[in-house]
Amino acid sequence: MEQYVTGSVIRALREKKELTQRQLAERLSVSDKTVSKWETGKGLPDISLLEPLAAQLGVSVAELLRGEWVENRNRGGSVPRASFYVCPVCGNVVYALGKGSYSCCGITLPSLEAEAPDETHALKQEWLDGELYVTLAHSMEKKHFVSFAALVSFDRVQLVKLYPEQEPAVRFAGVRPGDRILVYCNRHGLFAEKAARRSETD
């Protein structure tokens, strides 16, 4: 473990939760003097207390240790406002209904910000047999490829994982007005555009 929780972080989070040292101590079954020692740098909480300490302070253990926390204002969870996170080491994809603190391979993952596709990541959308067929004229080499494509609706997400040397093409069923198509390039990030509407002739 490269870093440990600091007293200033404990104090800032405790004050944000409007807890006294005694109140926090009682919830953790320690003395208020113990909490005072943590906050003044004269002691550290035992590792067994990190999880309950984080829970009482309203953050994840990762946020507690890092000293940075994400306030998720999307308390109920909303699919259209959800976030994607991708690990740059192993390629793991995390999808969450609200912004939060997520880590993989020892790395804290940033929430991806989607941009409109440029020429290299332009999407070709066409309707085939009642499904939306999406293709890209994009490299699919081991060092540069489209990692996944997703259809984001108001109540669901369809995610298709893609791999190098595979054709960058996906099909989505049940596409509705207002849905979005997202594609992720391992070098250039996340791109999004509205799903094409189906015409009467499709």
N, C-alpha and C positions, 0 to 999 in steps of 0.2 A: 504494500500500500504506500504510494508515493506521498500522499498528504493526509492529514487528519483534521478533524473539526477544530476550529479555533474558538477562543472565548468570545471574540467580537461577533462571530457569526451566531453563536448561541444567544448572546444578548440581543442582537438585532432582531432575530426571529422571535424571541420571547416577548420583546416589547411590541413587535408587530401583532402578536396574538393577544396583547394586553394581559399578560400573565405576570404575576410577581414571582420573585425567586422562590418564595415559599410555596406558591401554588404549583409551580413546575416541579419542585422537589417532591411534594406530596404525591403527584401523579406518577413519579418515577420511583417512589419509595426510597428516596435519599433525603439528606438534610438540606436545609436552605444554605448552610455554610458550604456544603459540597458544590452546589450550583454556583455560589459566589466564587469559589476557588476556580471553577471552570472558566467563568467569565473574566476573571482577573489574571488568567494565565498561570495560576499556581497549582493547577492540576488538570487532568484530562478525564473525560468520562470513559469508563471501561468499554471495550468493544461490544460487550453484551448489551450495553445500554444504547448503542447507536440507533437501532431500529425503533425501540420505544421512544427515544428522544426525538427522532425525526417525526414519528407519528404525532407526538404531542405538539410539535412545532409546525405541523402541517406541510411538511416537505418530504421528498424522498431521501433515502440515505445518500444517494449520489449527489443530490443538491446540497445536503447538509455538509458533506465532505468537501465539495467544490466551493461552497460559499456563494453560489449563484442559484437562484430559484426562478422557476417559471410560474407565473400566476395564470392559471387557466380560467378565463372568464366564461368559457363555454361549458358551464357546469352540467347541463343536461346531455351533452353530446349531440353533435349535429353532423351528419354525413357530408353535406356540401362544404362545411367549414373545417373538415378534418384535415389532418396533416400526414405527410409521408416523410419517413426518415430512412436513409440508406447508409449502411456501414461501408466505408471506403476500403476496408481490409478484406472482409469476407463476402460482401455484396448482400448481406441480409437486408430484407425490406421490412420496415415496421410501419403499420398503418394504425393511426389512432384517431378517435372521434374528437379529441381535443388536444391542444398543444400541451406538452409535458416534458419531463426530463427522461430521456431514454439513452441507454448506452449499450455498446456492443464492442467486443474485442478491446475493452478497456478505454474506449473512446466515447465521449459524450456527443451524441448525434444532433446536428442542427435540423430544424424543421425546414424542408425544402420549399423554396419559393418558385412558383411556376411562371414561366414567361411564354409569350406568344411564339410559335415556331418560326425559326428563320429558314433560309433556303435549304440548309443542310438537313434540317429536321422537319421539313414540310410533310404534312399528312395528306395522303390521298384517301378520301372516304367515298365508298360506293355501296349501294344496297344490293345484296345477292341473296336470293332465296329467303327473304324476310329478315336477314341479319345484316348488320353494318360491318363491312369489310374494310379494315384500315391497314394501309401499307405505307412504308417509308423507303425512299431511295437512300439508304444509310449503310455505312460500313458495319459488318458484323464480324470483325476480327477480334482476337482474344484481348487486345489492348484497347479497342475502341468499338463499342457495340451498344445497342439499345437493350437495357436490362429488363424493363417491364413496360407494359401498357395497361391502362386501367380505364374503365368507364365509371364515372362517378355520377350517381343519381341522387335524388333527395332522400332516399331511404336505403340505398344499397351500393356496394362497390363490387365490380367484376375486375379482378386483377389477373393478368396473364404474364407469367414469367417467361422471359426470352433468354436465349443463350447464344454465345458466339457460334458462328458457322450455321446458325439457323436463319431461315428467312424472316425478315422483320415485318411480319404480317399477323394480324389477329382478327377474330370475328367476335362481335358482341350481339347478343340477342336481347330482346326486350328493351330496346332503346326508346326513350321518351323525350319529348320536347324539353329543353333546358338541361339535358345531360351534357357532361363534359368528357372529352377524351384527354387523357394524360399519357405522356411517354417520357421515359427517363433514359438519358444517355449517360454512360458512366464517366464521360469526360466533360460534358457541357451542361448537365443538370436536367431539370424538369421543365417540360413544355406542355402547354394545354390549349385546347380550343374547343369550341362548342361542337357537339355531335351534329352531323348533317341531318336535316329533316328528311323524312321519307315522303316521296311524292306518291300520287295515286297510281302512277305507272310502275313503281318499283315492286 
